[in-house]
């Protein structure tokens, strides 16, 4: 079997994750944010913890980044989004996976490298 190295086709990728920050190619985030392969998204109008976002907060994210898949990185441990938010996302045909930030970063990079319309939301606790 022949193995070939496939390099990312440009775009943003997560380089490393720590308990209080996420490092992208040239950016370091120390507060919660969302990431697509093309851009980052954060709103001053939303609570800092995405687990506390209301549906209008999620709707703003969807309108801005247009994902087909949302990876919810809940911090150092896995937490699940409220059922009402999960239902709203799924009713719009958006797949949702809840995982810790490390798993969300790995999964995001993999799906972004495949040119999938994925958005990762990272929960980062304030220092």
Buried (B, 14 or more C-beta within 10 A) or exposed (E): EEEEEEEEEEBBBBBEBEEBBBBBEEEEBEBBBBBBBEEBBBBEEBEBBBBEBEEEBBBBBBEBBEBEBBBBBBBBEBBEBEEEBBEBBEEEEBEBBBBBBBBBBBBBBEBBBEEBBBBBBBBBEEE
